[in-house]
Amino acid sequence: MVASFQKSSINTLGSHRQRSIINNNNCGSTTTTTVEEISSDEWFQSSKTATLKSTDTKLAKESADLLPNSGDLFPWDCYEPSEPKNMDSAYEQLCQLHCRATKAAAHQVEDLVRRAYEKRDSAEAYVRQTIQDAWNVCHFHHLPKWLQDNDYLHTGHRPPLQSFKACFWSVFRKHTETGNIWTHGIGFLIFLVLSLYKLTVASHPWSLMDKAIFGAFFLGAVLCLGFSTFYHTVSCHSPQVGRFFSKLDYCGIALLITGSIIPWLYYAFYCDYYPKVMYTVLTTTLCVIVIILSLWDKFSEPSYRPVRATVFVLFGLSGVFPGGHWLISHNWFSDVSLRASFICLIIMAVLYLSGALLYACRIPERFFPGKCDYWFHSHQIFHILVIAAAMVHYRGISELALHRLSNTQTCDAR
Ligand SMILES: [Zn+2]
């Protein structure tokens, strides 16, 4: 590297003379510096000014301090006009200063470039966020493959929203999922409040076991409706998030069915230990099988809709066996509570089966394509029927529990 420091006015020395200095500087390289000799005052002045101009004040001060007093290096008063004896050392220091000033400038440029990149990135993020927030509903055919679920709903679909914030804000916008979100969202709140009230505040003759049994029902209902609300809210986030929450949604249905059957078995076969245990084990086993099936990737695909409906209907219908057993072995018609609970059981079965049928066949949008895009499509009706069925079932098991708990006769006395 050849650095040249050019100064033309040589007041004290009176002539221009070229010098070459070979030195090792702090940059780790050997430099050959071709210089012209200049006046000491001018040289010091320009060096100090150059270093102090640097915005890196610490470095500038350090560099300026490196410069010795001119009298130490250039004893002009004594030797004028002879050559200063420490000239080589002074040039070396000048080179070091130059090197350090170059480094400081490079750091400043690097810092400026980094800040410019950061600004660009934040501007890009802002623009992306603005576009995300300003999304519009789109036609079914404009959806990516992983979001295409029901082609009878023509318009009003959410596009992919790659942020959870945008997904949650979409709850307050009108699109094909709005009804699905709110139907189960409200149901979730109703069952959450009801469970907290019944298990903690309400006064009734429930023992700890009764609370655990009703707790199983409330847990199934709250988890099912909560998972469903979450799934319908974030299903448009990404294929991975959509798949994960759809699996949770199906697991929630399995838990609701299990949580509905177990309390009924407990109170229906209150004094029949073996049938109660046998049917409870059977229901729990079926629940585990359905959950394993729900975790299978293909299970959530649109083409598997009838398979899903069939699996959940069959699981729900598994309650027919203990139901038939109970009808034959108990004089259910003689007691008002037992009669009411049986009627509730029938209504619940009808509601669940109707919901599953509408869901599997996509009725009514099948007969009115494009007319039920926002409201009254099969999934919304299915959701409402699920909540109605869960409410009716709660009434049914409450009647059954009332009958058992008001009957002072112990099981041994029967
Ligand atoms: Zn749903």
Residues whose N, C-alpha, C, O or C-beta is under 5 A from the ligand:
A	BS01	ZN	S228
